[in-house]
Amino acid sequence: MKQTTYLGLTIITLIFIVVFTLQNTAEVSINLLIWNIKTSLALLIFSLFSLGVLIAIFVLTPIIIALKSTLKKDQKIISELQETKVINSEKEV
């Protein structure tokens, strides 16, 4: 069932991308300092979206790694505390 849902969403997304690209074929001019670039609007939007995704990945990767490291340390401390609690409860019995 999940695979069918993912396949359906993928097909709908691809259709959306194709329709978007066909409707945004107008040429736009980009002026930045000394550069002057002419490209299609769809290509420009796709490029800027991709650049935004890459920037987000580069910014969030160190944060995710740090959080995973903290989680591992916390899980180790929790397991040690649980073992200590089990040992203490066995001594009381």
VMD Tcl script that draws the C-alpha trace (Angstrom):
set ca {
  {0.00 0.00 0.00}
  {2.82 2.42 0.90}
  {4.63 1.75 -2.37}
  {1.47 2.49 -4.35}
  {1.00 5.74 -2.46}
  {4.62 6.79 -3.03}
  {4.39 5.84 -6.71}
  {1.20 7.87 -7.09}
  {2.72 10.90 -5.36}
  {5.84 10.60 -7.51}
  {3.80 10.49 -10.72}
  {1.70 13.48 -9.64}
  {4.86 15.43 -8.74}
  {6.49 14.63 -12.07}
  {3.36 15.70 -13.95}
  {3.34 18.94 -11.94}
  {7.01 19.57 -12.81}
  {6.43 18.94 -16.52}
  {3.37 21.23 -16.64}
  {5.25 23.91 -14.67}
  {8.20 23.70 -17.05}
  {6.01 23.90 -20.16}
  {4.12 26.92 -18.81}
  {7.26 28.85 -17.77}
  {9.42 28.80 -20.88}
  {9.76 32.58 -21.08}
  {13.32 33.83 -21.25}
  {14.48 36.05 -18.41}
  {17.57 38.17 -18.10}
  {19.62 38.13 -14.92}
  {21.97 41.03 -14.22}
  {24.42 40.66 -11.37}
  {27.34 43.06 -11.18}
  {29.20 42.43 -14.46}
  {27.34 39.24 -15.47}
  {24.34 39.20 -17.77}
  {22.72 35.79 -18.17}
  {19.65 34.87 -20.21}
  {17.84 31.67 -19.28}
  {14.35 30.19 -19.09}
  {12.25 31.03 -16.06}
  {11.68 27.34 -15.21}
  {15.43 26.65 -15.25}
  {16.08 29.68 -13.07}
  {13.48 28.67 -10.49}
  {14.71 25.05 -10.45}
  {18.33 26.19 -10.08}
  {17.55 28.55 -7.20}
  {15.44 25.89 -5.47}
  {18.29 23.38 -5.81}
  {20.77 25.92 -4.47}
  {18.51 26.55 -1.47}
  {18.26 22.81 -0.76}
  {22.05 22.43 -0.94}
  {22.60 25.37 1.40}
  {20.08 23.90 3.86}
  {21.85 20.52 3.73}
  {25.25 22.09 4.40}
  {23.89 24.19 7.27}
  {21.85 21.41 8.91}
  {24.31 18.51 8.57}
  {26.62 19.61 11.44}
  {23.58 20.25 13.65}
  {22.17 16.79 12.91}
  {25.54 15.14 13.62}
  {25.84 17.00 16.94}
  {22.32 16.02 17.95}
  {22.95 12.36 17.09}
  {26.11 12.42 19.17}
  {24.24 13.92 22.12}
  {21.49 11.32 21.72}
  {24.02 8.46 21.82}
  {25.62 9.86 24.98}
  {22.23 10.32 26.62}
  {21.15 6.78 25.70}
  {24.37 5.41 27.20}
  {23.76 7.33 30.43}
  {20.16 6.09 30.56}
  {21.19 2.47 30.08}
  {23.86 2.82 32.78}
  {21.32 4.30 35.18}
  {18.84 1.53 34.41}
  {21.51 -1.09 35.08}
  {22.37 0.61 38.36}
  {18.70 0.62 39.34}
  {18.41 -3.10 38.57}
  {21.53 -3.88 40.61}
  {20.28 -1.78 43.54}
  {16.83 -3.40 43.48}
  {18.46 -6.88 43.49}
  {20.50 -5.94 46.58}
  {17.35 -4.85 48.44}
  {15.67 -8.21 47.85}
}
mol new
graphics top color blue
foreach p $ca { graphics top sphere $p radius 0.5 }
foreach p [lrange $ca 0 end-1] q [lrange $ca 1 end] { graphics top cylinder $p $q radius 0.2 }
display resetview
